[in-house]
Structures are given as structure tokens and as C-alpha cells.
Amino acid sequence: MITAEKLKTLTTFTHQALQRALDKKARDMEFTGARFLGITNGGQFCYTVVYKVDEQGGRDSTKVYLTYDPAEGRVSADID
């Protein structure tokens, strides 16, 4: 079961927390913003993240998916 407290945590990740959760999967990207979009049909927590494209201030966005394993109490992250 996902508790109300855990649900609140999983739906309020910051862009910094998402960057850390992805670890090496997004090491070349610098996130500048994030917004929770919803829960996918597969039970993943979906975020849109904005990241820097260049030094002139260019930005782009992509999606990050969090998967929560309640048996282990762990969250894993993947990027689209």
C-alpha cells in the first residue's frame, strides 16, 4: 500500500531531487524546473522537467518517471 504520506512525497519531488534520483542517467543535463503530471497506467509517477540546452539560456523539456517499490521502500527513476 502507498500511504498518504508517501503519496505526498512521491508527487512533490523538486527538480534537484529528480536530478539526484536519476544519478548517472542524466549527468549531462542540468534541470531547472519540474512539475508533477500524474500517475501512469503502469503506476509510475510522471514529471515534466525543464533543462538547460546551452549557455545562452536555451531550455527544453522531457519526462521523468518514478517507480516506487513498496516492499523495498525504494524509488527508482528513468528519463524519457
C-alpha positions as CSV (number, residue, x, y, z in Angstrom):
1,M,0.0,0.0,0.0
2,I,1.1,3.5,-0.7
3,T,0.3,5.7,2.3
4,A,-1.0,9.2,2.1
5,E,2.4,10.5,3.4
6,K,4.4,8.5,0.8
7,L,2.0,9.7,-1.9
8,K,2.6,13.3,-0.9
9,T,6.3,12.7,-1.1
10,L,6.2,11.0,-4.5
11,T,4.1,13.8,-6.0
12,T,6.2,16.7,-4.8
13,F,9.8,15.9,-5.9
14,T,11.8,19.0,-6.8
15,H,13.9,19.3,-9.9
16,Q,17.0,18.8,-7.7
17,A,15.6,15.6,-6.2
18,L,14.7,14.2,-9.6
19,Q,18.2,15.0,-10.8
20,R,19.7,13.1,-7.8
21,A,17.2,10.2,-8.3
22,L,18.4,9.8,-11.9
23,D,22.0,9.8,-10.9
24,K,24.2,9.0,-13.9
25,K,21.3,8.7,-16.3
26,A,21.1,12.5,-16.7
27,R,24.6,13.6,-15.7
28,D,24.9,15.8,-18.8
29,M,21.6,17.6,-18.1
30,E,21.0,20.5,-15.7
31,F,17.4,20.6,-14.6
32,T,15.9,24.0,-13.8
33,G,12.3,23.1,-13.0
34,A,9.9,20.2,-12.5
35,R,6.2,19.6,-12.4
36,F,4.2,16.5,-11.4
37,L,1.9,15.5,-14.2
38,G,0.2,12.4,-12.8
39,I,0.4,8.6,-12.4
40,T,0.7,6.5,-15.5
41,N,-1.5,3.4,-16.2
42,G,1.5,1.4,-15.1
43,G,1.7,3.1,-11.7
44,Q,4.7,5.3,-12.4
45,F,4.8,8.9,-11.1
46,C,5.4,11.1,-14.2
47,Y,7.1,14.5,-14.1
48,T,8.0,17.0,-16.8
49,V,11.4,18.6,-16.2
50,V,12.9,21.6,-17.9
51,Y,16.7,21.6,-18.5
52,K,19.3,23.9,-19.9
53,V,20.2,23.3,-23.6
54,D,23.0,25.9,-23.9
55,E,24.8,28.7,-22.1
56,Q,22.7,31.3,-23.8
57,G,19.7,30.3,-21.8
58,G,18.1,27.8,-24.1
59,R,15.7,25.4,-22.5
60,D,14.0,22.1,-23.4
61,S,11.8,19.6,-21.5
62,T,11.4,15.9,-21.1
63,K,9.7,13.5,-18.8
64,V,11.0,11.6,-15.8
65,Y,9.2,8.6,-14.4
66,L,9.5,7.4,-10.8
67,T,8.7,3.9,-9.8
68,Y,8.1,3.1,-6.2
69,D,8.7,-0.3,-4.7
70,P,6.7,-0.5,-1.5
71,A,8.3,-3.9,-0.5
72,E,11.8,-2.3,-0.5
73,G,10.7,1.3,0.3
74,R,12.8,2.5,-2.7
75,V,12.2,4.8,-5.6
76,S,13.9,4.4,-9.0
77,A,13.9,6.9,-11.8
78,D,14.0,6.8,-15.6
79,I,14.1,9.5,-18.1
80,D,12.2,9.6,-21.4
